[in-house]
Amino acid sequence: MKITVATTGLKVAPFLVIGSGIAGLYTALKLAEIAEVTLVTKETLKESNTTYAQGGVAVALSASDSPDLHYTDTIKAGAGLCLPAAVDVLVNEGPERVKELLAMGVPFDTEAGALVTTREAAHSRPRVLHADGDATGREISKTLVKLVQTNPQITVMENHYAVALLTGAEGCYGVLTLDENQNQTCLLAQATILATGGCGQLYLNTTNPEVATGDGVALAFHAGAPVADLEFVQFHPTALRLPDTPCFLITEAVRGEGGILRNAHEDRFMPSYHHQAELAPRDVVARSVLLEMLKTGNDHVYLDLSLLGPELIKHRFPNIYETCLSYGLDITKAPIPVAPAAHYMMGGVATDLYGRTGVPHLFACGEVANSGVHGANRLASNSLLDGLVFGHRILTYLQTHQLSFTQLPAELEATFSAETNPAQVTADRLTLQQLASTELGIIRQENGLCQAQHYLTATDLKQVPTLTPDYLELQNLRLFAQLLVTAACARQESRGSHYRLDYPDPNPAWTKRIIQSPQGTSTIPVEQPFTWRW
């Protein structure tokens, strides 16, 4: 659906940030150093993927580590699809960004005055920082939210759902929002920054909160921006699996401290799948867990913490211990039933190394963006660092490039999906989640991909004028699924988190990235960064 919006009487603000995870909060704070910022978020400031991130922030700060080693680990985990230039930016600029967080007051864990670092899967060194043991994201979010709320340069608009980006001859002019009372508001800005997070809610089991519905990808795609690598969805190997219990992340750090994965027969199985066993890359561990579940006919495996001991468990993982205890499971005495869950999207809105997208005046950072830094499989605990580093790069660009519109059109376009009957939103969302979990999950094959494609293109849809956030979220989930299916069908190989039974091996001919836009689908060499002429 395409509508026109009158601009009479509207003010063009300097900066507009959409999203309130680490990327959105941090970027808003940095931009507020040079101009006024409006920060829009679909729920409250604290409701984001960041709040639920347990693992930590990977950064080379210790004497035994280096950015070069962090670079090598990231490239290796990315299975041949990382953009080297983006990884170089991440690992070399990361230390300064983390020092900024410390200066802002983020309480990273220390011992004897020194930062505590731990090792996680596919890392060659202990380099992961934590806060309150296993509540790193929550502590970072709390700190940044307080700073945003008290910053006079930042105007916060909570409970405002981004319906569509406003576009015209000179690119993106801002966003059309819908509040909890169904009131529409147009917000204009010289630079609009998407920081809306991922799309975990496409799946039945996800570590993501309810807000993760792929909104940013849909907003950008409808505005004409290319998206990339959407076939790569990371499934975390260990999410709590108990009857009638919400999906709850069991951080990778548990395995880093010595947790062992065992199947229903109590046999340890990871050494038979990978030489790094429980510390293999996430895609390998998640796929191995699923295969063991299929072999034994169980819906979970077990994470055995007996080697850690009760005191270490309570000290190092207080949040996990207390949460499991609230569900009747004492993890100091019994193993944790776990199963894979959708966790992170490596793909997203295609950006250059300064967060610029293919639409002038539109930027993206954090999980919604795709600079090529994570390749086909993100290295554990690189996501929070990504939001910081590339959020700061947007600041760097805007400090040196004065963006402005030559004139404000009398009308702007707002494009979004409006095709499903709102009365069917709940049922249709569940059907979509079931389909995605079965056919677009950890293991894929042509028949299932074709089935998903048929469902997404052949469903009888009706256009309706009523707009609600639930309705718009369903449309965004459907669009994300369509883009994912297209890319997954095209990539006739297995690489990183994209595994196909009918093409089980990597194919050197597919060492390239799949780009999609409203104009069609194409590929580019993995070493080629995105470049935009604006």
N, C-alpha and C positions, 0 to 999 in steps of 0.2 A: 504494500500500500504506500502511495506517495501523496503527501499533503503539502500545502504551501503555508508558510507562517509569515505574517506581517511583522516588520521590524520597527514600525513607527513607535517612537518613544523609548526604545530599548537602549540601554547603555552597554558599550563594549568594554568589559573589564580586561585587565592585563592577562591574568592566568586563570584557567579553570582546570581543576583536577577532579576526576571521577573515580572514586574508590578509596577505601580507607584501611587497606592492609599496609604492610611495611613500605611498599613502593609509593602508595598514595600519600601516606602521612609524612614520610621523610621528604618526598619531593615537594609537597606543599610547604613544609617548614623551610626548605632551602630556597624555594622561589620567593617566599615571604621576605627573604633578606633583600630582595631587589624591587618588589612591587606587591600590590594587593593580590590575594588569591581567594578564589571561591572553591571550597571543597564540597563535593556532592557525594552522598553515599546512600544506597538503597535501604539500609536499615540504620542501626546506630554505628557510631564510629568504631566501636570495639568488635563488631561482628564481621570477621574476615577470616580467610585461611590462615593468616599470620597468627591470630590468637590461638589457633589449634596446633601450631607447629611445635613439636616437642624437641626434636633432635638438636638443633643448634645452628651455629654459623661457622662454616668452614673458612678458615683464613690462615695464611702462613705468617705467624708472628714469632714462633719460637726459634731458638738458635739452631735446633736440629732440623728445621724445616726451611723451605724457600718457595718463592713464587714459581720457580722453575719446576719443582717437584709437584706443586699443586696443579700446575699447567699439564704436566704429563699424566697425572691421575685423571684429570677432567677429560682430556683428549681420549684416553683409553676407555673410560666409561661411556663416552659418546659414540662408540662403535663406528668411527670413521666419518661421522657427519657433523662434527663440531666445526664451526668457522674458527680457524686458528687465531685470527685477529681479535675476535670477540673474547675468546678464552684468555688471550694475553692481557686485554683490558681488565677482565674480571680479577685475575689473580694478582696483577700488579697494582691496581688501584684499590683493591679490597682492603688491605691493611689500614689505609688512611680513613676509609669509610667506617670501619669498625672502631677506630680510635675516636671518631666523631660520636658514635653511639655511646662510648664510655664517657665522653665529655658531656653528653646530654643527660647522663644519669642512669643508663641501662645497667642493672646490677648483675653483670656476668659473675659466675662463680669464681672464687679465688681460694687459694690455700697459702698461708704464710705470706700474703700480700701479692702473690703471683697468680695470673690467670690460669685456671685449670683447663687443660685441653685433653680431649679423648679421641680415640680412633674409631671410625665407622667404616662400613663396607666400602671396599675398593679404594680406600685411602691408604697411602704408603706410610703416613706419619700421623701421630695424634695431633690434629689441628682444629678440632671442633670445639667451639666455645659453647657453654650452656649457662642458663640462668635459672635459679631455683631448681636445679637438678634436671627435671624433664618438663619444664614449663617455659622454655626459652621464648617462644613466640608470644605467649601471654605477657611476659615481663617486658619485652620490647614494645608491644602494643600499648600496654599501660603507660609506659614512659612517654611514648610519642603522642598518645591521645591527650595526656595532660598538657604537653607543650603546645599542641595545636589549639586546645580549648582556651589557653591563656594568651595566645598570640593575637595582638590587635590587628595584624595585617591579614588574618585568615577569617573568612566568613564560612561557617559550617552550615550545611543544609542536610540534615539527617532525614531519613524516610522519604527521599526523593528518588524515584526510579527513573533511570535514563531510558527514555523511549526511543529516541533517534538523534543522531547527530544532524546539525543544521548545515547544509552545504549550499554553495553557490559558485560563481565563476572563479573565485580566488581560493577555493578549498573549503575547509571546515571553519565555521563561524561560531560554533558552540553546540548546545544540546537542548533538546526538548525534554522536560521532566514531568513526572506525574507523582503527586504526593498522596498520602494515605487517605485524603478526602476526594481523590480523583480530580484535583485541580491541576491544570497544566501551566507550566512556567517555562519561558524561553530564557536561557542564559547565554550571553554572547561573550567571547573572549578572543584576544589576539592569538593565544595559544591554548589549545585544549589537550589535556594529557589523560590518556586512558590508563587506569591502574586497577582494573576491575577483577583481577584474579582469574581463576580457572573454570572448569566445567565438570567437576566431579559428580554433580547431580544428574548427569546423563546416565549414571549407573545405579543399580539397586544398593550396592554396598560401596560406600565411599567414606574416606576420612574427612572430606570437605563439609563445611556447614551448608545450610539450606540456600545461602546466597550465591553459591558457586554454580551458576547456570549458563556460563558462556556468553554473558551479555556483551562484553567488550569486543569479542570476535564478531558477533552479529552486528553491532553498531558500526564497526569499521568496515566490514564487508559491504553492508548496505550503502555506506558512504563512498564506496569505490576503492577502498584500500586492499591491496593484496594480502593474503594470509599464507603461511608456510608451515610445513611439517606437521599437519594436523593428524596424520596417521599415528603419531607417536604419543601414546598416553601411558603414563607410568602408573603401575599398580604397586602399592606398598605391600611387601610380602606378609606383614604381620599386623593384622587388625583383630581386635578381640571378637571372638565368635561364641556367644552364649545365647541360649533361647530367650526371646523376648527382651533382648538387650541391645541398645543402640551400638552402631559401629563405632569403635574407639581405637585410635591409633596406639600401637605398642612400638615405641621408637626403635629405630635401628641401633641406637646406642646400647640397648639391652644385649644384642648379639655382640656388639663391640666389647662389652664387658665380660663376655663369656657365655651368653645364653646359647643353648643348643636346640636345634630343631629336630623333633622326633615325630614319626608317623603314628598311626593308630596302634601299631604293634610295638610301640616304644623303641623302634629302631632309629638311630641317627642316619639321615639319608643324604645330607648335603655333600659330604666328601665324594659321593659317587657321581655327582653332577658337575662339580667344579673344584679345582685345586685350592681355591680360597675358601671353600666350604661355606659356612654361614656368613662370611665376609665377602662373598662374591658380589658382583654388581646386582642392583635391584631387579633388573629384568630377569636375570638368571635365577635368582632366589624365588621370585614370585612364580615363575613358570614351573620350577621344581616343586614348590609347595602344591601348586594346582595338580601336577601330574601324580604326586603322592596321594592327594585326596581322591583322584579318579581311580587309582590302583586299589585303594582300600575301601572305596565306596563311602567315605566319610566327608562331612562338610567342613572339616578342619584338621589341622595337625596340632602338635603341641610345642610350645616354647618352654624348655626346661631351664630353670634358673638355679638349680641346686648347687652349681659350682660357685655362684656368687655369694651365697650366705645371706641370712636375714638382715644383718646390719647394713651391708652394702646396698641391698635392695631398697631398704627404707630410706637410706641417706641419699642414694644416687637417683632413685626413681620414686620420690614421694607421691607425685600426682598419680602415677600408674598404680602404685600400691593402694592408695586410698580409694581410687575409683573402682578397682577390681574388688576390694573389700566391701564396698557399698553394694556390689552385685553378689555378695556371698562367696567370693573367691579369695582365699588368702594365698598370694603368690609366693610367700616364703615357705609354704608347705605343699603347694600343688603346682603343676605346670599350667601354663596359660593356653587355653584353646584359641588358635589363631587361624586366619585365612586371609588371602589377598583382598585388597580393596582399592578402588580407583583413588588416586592420590594427587597426581600432578600432570599437567599437559605441557609437553616439550614444545609443541607447536603453538602458533598464535599469530598475532598481527605482525607482518614482516616489517622490521625496522633496521635502520642503519646503526652505526655505533654511537649515535647521539640521540637515539630514540625517535628519529623522524620516520613517519610512515609514508606510504605512497600518495597520501592526500595532504596538500599544503596546509600548514598551521595545525596539523594533528600529530601528536606524539603518543608513544606507548612505552610502558616500562613494567617490570615485574612479570608475573606469570602470564598475563595476557599478551605480552610481547614475545616476538621471536627474532632475536638477533643472530641466532645460530650458536649461542654459547653452550647449550646443553646437548646438541646433536640428537642422537636417537635414544639416549638414555641419560637422564640427569644424574650426576654424581651427588651422593647424599650430602645434605646441608649446604649445597650451593645456591639454593633458591632464595633464601633471605639475603644473601650477599648480592645476588643478581639484582634484586629490587633496589638496594642501596647504590650500587655502582652505576647502573644505567639511569637511575633517577637523578643522580648527581651529574651525569653527562648531559642530561636535558638542561639542567641549570647552566652548565658550561656553554652550551650552544646558545641559550637565550641571553646570556651575559654578553655574548660577542656578536649577536645578530638581532637587530631591531626589527621585530615582526610588526607589520601593520597592514591594513586593508586600504587600497586606494579609494574605495568608497563602499558604503554599506548598502546592498540592494534593498529595494522596498519589500521584497519577498525572498524567503529562503525555502529550500526543499527539505522535508523530513521523510526519510524512507525507512519502512520497517515492515515486518511480516504481520499480516492480519488475515488469517485464513481458517482458523479452527473455531468451531462453536465453543464459546466459553463454558457452557454447561457440561462439556465433555472434557474439560481440562484435566481433572484428577485422574479419570480413567485413561485418557490418552497419554498422560505423563507416565503412569505406571506401565502401560503397554510399551512405550518407547524405552523405558529403563530396562524392562525385561528383555527386549530385543537387543539392546546395546550390550547388556551383560552377557548374553548368550553368543552373539555373533560379532561384536566389536570389542571383545575383551582381550584377555591375555593370549588366547590361541584363536586364530582366524583361518578361514579357508573360503574358497571361491563360492561354494553353494550358500554359505551363511551370509557372505557379503552381498550376494545377489538377492537373497531374501530380504535383507535389510534395505537394500536399494529399492526393491519393488514396493515395500511398505511405505517408504518415505516419499516415493513419487506417485504411487497409485491410490493412496488414501483419498477418499472423497472429502474434500474440504469446502467450507462455505465462508465467504467473506462476511464479517460482521463489524458494526461500527463501535461496539463497546470495548473499551480498553481497561484492563486491570493488570497489575503486576504479575499475577499468576498466569494469566493468559499470554502476556508478552514473554514471560520466561519460557513457557512451553514452545513458543515459536522460535526462540533463540536456541533452545535445546535441539529442536528439529533441524534447524539450519546447521548447527555444529555437527550433528550426526550425518547430515547429507555431505558436508565437506569432508568429514572423516572417512566415510564410505568411499567417496571418489578417490581420495588419496590412497586408501588401503587397497582398493582394487588395482590402482595403477602400479603400486610398488610390488612387483612380482618377485619378491625375495623375503628373507627374514633378516632383520637387523635391529639390534637394540630391543626396544619394547614392542616392536611390530614383528609378530611371529605368525607365519602362515604354514599350515600343515602341508599345503600343496607346493610350497616353495620354501623348504625348511632351512636352506643355506643362504648366506650372504652372496650377492652377485656383484662383482666389481663394477659392472656396467651401471649399477644403481647407486654408485657413490655420488649422488646428486640429490638436490632438494626439490620437492614438489611445491609449486607455487600456484595458488588459486585466486582468481579475482572474478568479478562479474563478467569479465570479457572471456574467461576460459581458464584452462589449466596448462601449465608449462613446467619446465625444469630448468635449474641452473647448476653449474658446477659447485661443489661444496666449498671450494676456496674463494668463491666470488661473493663479496659482501653486497648487500643491497645499497643502491645509490639512487638518490632522488634529486631531481633538478628543481629545487625550490629553496 
